[in-house]
Amino acid sequence: EYKYSSKNNEQKKKCIYDAFIRQGFDNDVALSMLMHIKSSKKEDELKLLRIEYHKKLHLAENKYETRKDIREYLIKTLRNKGYKYSDIVKVMEENDL
């Protein structure tokens, strides 16, 4: 679990599940192991989101010109990473985007 500490809850669970499946465990065993994994705190999740947000913002500013396009790109990519829409909007509002 420590190996995945830099990932949000959804990414962490997916990586651990995939690792169990790769090692030959049954689907039921992998799912039952996920029940024992602690979820990270909301503050930790937001901290990871802010870090990822700034990385993606830099890429978006180089790729897109309008604020609307940048905003749409950030929402799409961060949602694909497993972050909640409400948390993404909160971080965007903190950064005036």
TORKOLNU-258378 format. One record per atom (N, C-alpha, C, O): residue in three letters; x, z, y. Coordinates in steps of 0.2 Angstrom, whole numbers, plus 2048, in hexadecimal, padded with zeros to 3 digits. Example, Ala and Ser with C-alpha at 12.3 -4.5 7.8 and 13.67 -1.06 7.14 Angstrom:
residues 2
ALA8428277E4
ALA83E8277EA
ALA8428277F0
ALA84782A7EF
SER8408237F5
SER8448247FB
SER840827800
SER843828806
//
This chain:
residues 97
GLU8048007FA
GLU800800800
GLU804800806
GLU8037FD80B
TYR80A803806
TYR80F80480C
TYR8117FD80E
TYR8127FB813
LYS8127F9809
LYS8147F2809
LYS8107EE80E
LYS8127E9811
TYR8097F080E
TYR8047EC812
TYR8027F0818
TYR7FD7EE81B
SER8067F481B
SER8047F9820
SER8047F5827
SER8017F782C
SER8077EF827
SER8077EB82D
SER8007E682E
SER8007E2832
LYS7FC7E7829
LYS7F67E3828
LYS7F07E782A
LYS7F07ED828
ASN7EB7E382C
ASN7E47E782D
ASN7E17E8826
ASN7E37E6821
ASN7DC7EC827
ASN7D87EE820
ASN7D67E881C
ASN7D87E9816
GLU7D37E381F
GLU7D17DE81B
GLU7D77DA817
GLU7D77D8812
GLN7DC7D981B
GLN7E27D5819
GLN7E67DA813
GLN7E87D780E
LYS7E67E0815
LYS7E97E5810
LYS7E67E4809
LYS7E97E4804
LYS7DF7E5809
LYS7DB7E5803
LYS7DC7DE7FF
LYS7DC7DE7F9
LYS7DC7D9803
LYS7DC7D2800
LYS7E37D17FD
LYS7E47CF7F7
CYS7E97D4800
CYS7EF7D37FD
CYS7F07D77F7
CYS7F37D57F2
ILE7ED7DD7F7
ILE7EE7E27F1
ILE7EA7DF7EC
ILE7EC7DF7E6
TYR7E47DD7ED
TYR7E07DA7E8
TYR7E37D47E5
TYR7E47D37DE
ASP7E67CF7E9
ASP7EA7CA7E6
ASP7F07CC7E2
ASP7F17C87DD
ALA7F37D17E4
ALA7F97D37E0
ALA7F77D67D9
ALA7FA7D47D4
PHE7F17D97D9
PHE7EF7DC7D2
PHE7ED7D67CE
PHE7EF7D67C8
ILE7EA7D17D1
ILE7E87CB7CD
ILE7EE7C77CA
ILE7EE7C57C5
ARG7F37C67CF
ARG7F97C37CD
ARG7FC7C67C7
ARG8007C37C3
GLN7FC7CD7C7
GLN7FF7D17C2
GLN7FB7D17BB
GLN7FD7D47B7
GLY7F67CE7BB
GLY7F27CD7B5
GLY7EC7D27B4
GLY7E97D37AF
PHE7EB7D67B9
PHE7E57DB7B8
PHE7DE7D87B9
PHE7DE7D27BC
ASP7D97DA7B6
ASP7D37D87B6
ASP7D07D87BD
ASP7D27DD7C1
ASN7CB7D47BE
ASN7C87D57C5
ASN7C57DC7C6
ASN7C57DE7CC
ASP7C17DE7C1
ASP7BE7E57C2
ASP7C37EA7C3
ASP7C27EF7C7
VAL7C97EA7C0
VAL7CE7EF7C1
VAL7D17EE7C8
VAL7D27F37CC
ALA7D27E87CB
ALA7D57E77D1
ALA7D07EA7D7
ALA7D17ED7DC
LEU7C97E87D6
LEU7C47EB7DA
LEU7C47F27DA
LEU7C37F57E0
SER7C47F57D4
SER7C47FD7D4
SER7CA8007D8
SER7C98057DB
MET7D07FD7D7
MET7D57FF7DB
MET7D57FF7E2
MET7D78037E6
LEU7D17FA7E5
LEU7D07F97EC
LEU7CC7FF7EF
LEU7CC8017F5
MET7C88027EA
MET7C38077ED
MET7C880E7EE
MET7C58127F2
HIS7CE80E7EC
HIS7D28147ED
HIS7D78137F3
HIS7DA8187F4
ILE7D680D7F6
ILE7DB80C7FC
ILE7D880F802
ILE7D280E803
LYS7DC813806
LYS7DA81680C
LYS7D9810811
LYS7DD80C812
SER7D4810815
SER7D480C81B
SER7D880F821
SER7D8815822
SER7DB80A824
SER7DF80D82A
SER7DA80F830
SER7D480C830
LYS7DD813834
LYS7D881583A
LYS7D781083E
LYS7DA80B83F
LYS7D2811842
LYS7CF80C847
LYS7D580A84C
LYS7D680584E
GLU7D880F84E
GLU7DE80F853
GLU7E380A850
GLU7E6806854
ASP7E580B84A
ASP7EA807847
ASP7E8800846
ASP7EC7FC847
GLU7E27FF845
GLU7DF7F8844
GLU7DF7F584B
GLU7E17EF84B
LEU7DE7F8850
LEU7DE7F5857
LEU7E57F4859
LEU7E67EF85D
LYS7EA7F8857
LYS7F17F7859
LYS7F37F1856
LYS7F77ED859
LEU7F27F084F
LEU7F37EA84C
LEU7F07E484F
LEU7F37DE84F
LEU7EA7E4851
LEU7E67DF854
LEU7EA7DD85B
LEU7EA7D785C
ARG7EC7E285E
ARG7EF7E0865
ARG7F57DD864
ARG7F77D8868
ILE7F97DF85F
ILE7FF7DB85E
ILE7FE7D485C
ILE8017CF85E
GLU7F97D3857
GLU7F87CC855
GLU7F57C885A
GLU7F67C285B
TYR7F17CB85F
TYR7EE7C8864
TYR7F37C5869
TYR7F37BF86B
HIS7F87C986B
HIS7FD7C786F
HIS8017C186C
HIS8047BD870
LYS8037C1866
LYS8067BC862
LYS8027B5863
LYS8057B0865
LYS7FC7B6861
LYS7F77B0861
LYS7F67AE868
LYS7F57A886A
LEU7F67B286D
LEU7F57B0874
LEU7FA7AC877
LEU7F97A787A
HIS8007AE875
HIS8067AA877
HIS8067A3874
HIS80779E878
LEU8047A286E
LEU80379B86B
LEU7FD79786E
LEU7FE79186F
ALA7F879B86F
ALA7F2798872
ALA7F3795879
ALA7F179087B
GLU7F779987D
GLU7F9797884
GLU7FD791884
GLU7FD78C889
ASN80179087F
ASN80578A87F
ASN80178487C
ASN80377E87E
LYS7FC785878
LYS7F8780875
LYS7F277E879
LYS7F0778879
TYR7EF78287D
TYR7E9781880
TYR7E9782888
TYR7EE78688A
GLU7E577F88C
GLU7E677F893
GLU7E0784896
GLU7E278789A
THR7DA783893
THR7D5787896
THR7D478E893
THR7D678F88D
ARG7D1792897
ARG7D0799894
ARG7CB79988F
ARG7CC79D88A
LYS7C679588F
LYS7C179488A
LYS7C4792883
LYS7C379587E
ASP7C878D883
ASP7CC78B87D
ASP7D079087A
ASP7D1791874
ILE7D479487F
ILE7D879987D
ILE7D479F879
ILE7D67A1874
ARG7CF7A187C
ARG7CA7A687A
ARG7C77A4873
ARG7C77A886E
GLU7C579E872
GLU7C279C86C
GLU7C879C866
GLU7C679E861
TYR7CE799868
TYR7D3799863
TYR7D57A0861
TYR7D67A185B
LEU7D57A5866
LEU7D77AC864
LEU7D27AF860
LEU7D37B285B
ILE7CB7AE861
ILE7C67B185D
ILE7C67AE856
ILE7C57B2851
LYS7C77A7856
LYS7C77A484F
LYS7CD7A684B
LYS7CC7A8845
THR7D37A784E
THR7D87A884A
THR7D87B0848
THR7DA7B2842
LEU7D67B484C
LEU7D67BB84B
LEU7D17BD846
LEU7D17C2842
ARG7CB7BA846
ARG7C67BB841
ARG7C87B883B
ARG7C67BC836
ASN7CC7B383A
ASN7CE7B1834
ASN7D37B6831
ASN7D47B682B
LYS7D77B9835
LYS7DB7BF833
LYS7D87C5830
LYS7DB7C982D
GLY7D17C5832
GLY7CD7CB82F
GLY7CB7D0834
GLY7C87D5832
TYR7CC7CF83A
TYR7CB7D4840
TYR7C37D3841
TYR7C17CD841
LYS7C07D8844
LYS7B97D8846
LYS7B87D584C
LYS7BD7D6851
TYR7B37D184D
TYR7B27CE853
TYR7B17D3859
TYR7B47D185F
SER7AE7D8858
SER7AD7DD85E
SER7B47E0860
SER7B57E1866
ASP7B97E185B
ASP7BF7E385D
ASP7C37DE861
ASP7C77DF865
ILE7C27D885F
ILE7C67D2862
ILE7C47D2869
ILE7C87D186E
VAL7BD7D286A
VAL7BA7D2871
VAL7BD7D7875
VAL7BE7D787B
LYS7BD7DD872
LYS7C07E3876
LYS7C77E2878
LYS7C87E487E
VAL7CB7E0874
VAL7D27DF876
VAL7D37D987B
VAL7D77DA880
MET7CE7D487A
MET7CE7CF87F
MET7CC7D1886
MET7CF7CF88B
GLU7C77D6886
GLU7C57D988D
GLU7CB7DD890
GLU7CB7DD896
GLU7CE7E188C
GLU7D47E588E
GLU7D97E0891
GLU7DC7E3896
ASN7DA7DA88F
ASN7DF7D6892
ASN7DC7D0896
ASN7DF7CC898
ASP7D67D1899
ASP7D37CD89E
ASP7D37C689B
ASP7D47C189F
LEU7D07C5895
LEU7D07BE893
LEU7C87BC891
LEU7C77B788F
//
